Amino acid sequence: MLDPAGVFTYRDGVAVIQLFFFAIFLCFAFVLCHRHGFRRSAGWVILIPFSILRLLGAGFQLASINHPINSVYGGALICEGIGLAPLALLNLGVFGRLNKFVGKVHDKIFTLISLTAIAGLVLGIYGGIDSSESANLGTNDLLKAAVICFAAAYVAFACLFLVFLLQWRLIPITERPLLLCFAYCAPFMVIRLLYSILPAYVPSLRSQFNALIGNVTTYLCMAVLEEIVIVACYIFVGMRLELLPEELKSPPLSFKKKKKNPK
């Protein structure tokens, strides 16, 4: 059931929390990109669209107080659904950076994971549009497929974590906090994914696990706080990282095309 129009509710208070934290995160995201580069491969640039999506989603939620129309609810649903894409892709830059020192993972693996998350992004957009046009604002097959894409991308990152953990000695001491950050954030990310997966495949939970019409405390404790903790951890680690040497800003030597010796 949607919150009553014209009344500031508990759900709107959660939106204010999101506005506060993600406005701060957006500022730090620009600082990180200025330090480490705006390249998508650097990873930190992903924090910018993610923070913007969460700010937009919170804005749509607050706008629904005085404008409870489908287009506003649809905007909130789309921002909520596709926000998992940049959250998953945040790890792409982390492991890509570590791979510059280890060189054990081929670039095609990272490309495949990226395409999986992007597929989830596209499905999430169309699924959010369809959901906003339905009577109950519930889930649909497109949103289910989007969640599976995001979960698959994160499982792939978990496998990469194990690969790099086995190469722990090859990772410089100054870069190891990135791997530790992924491990620390893993439980929070699993909870966040469960919040999206459970209602998609357990019909009895759909009325509770919904950002717009579900239990607000569940949404706060299983989605909002998890995202805040994850982004805060990565920003903290990113601000303490040293700049990559120039020779490591290009792909690992093992993956470069071998040049023929001049005759």
Secondary structure, DSSP 8 states (H G I E B T S, - for coil): ----TT---HHHHHHHHHHHHHHHHHHHHHHHHHHH-S-GGGSGGGHHHHHHHHHHHHHHHHHTTT---HHHHHHHHHHHHHTHHHHHHHHHHHHHHHHHHH--S-HHHHHHHHHHHHHHHHHHHHHHHHHHTSSS----HHHHHHHHHHHHHHHHHHHHHHHHHHTGGGS-TTTHHHHHHHHHHHHHHHHHHHHHHHHHH-GGGTTTS-TTTS-HHHHIIIIIHHHHHHHHHHHHHHHH-----GGGSS--GGGS-------
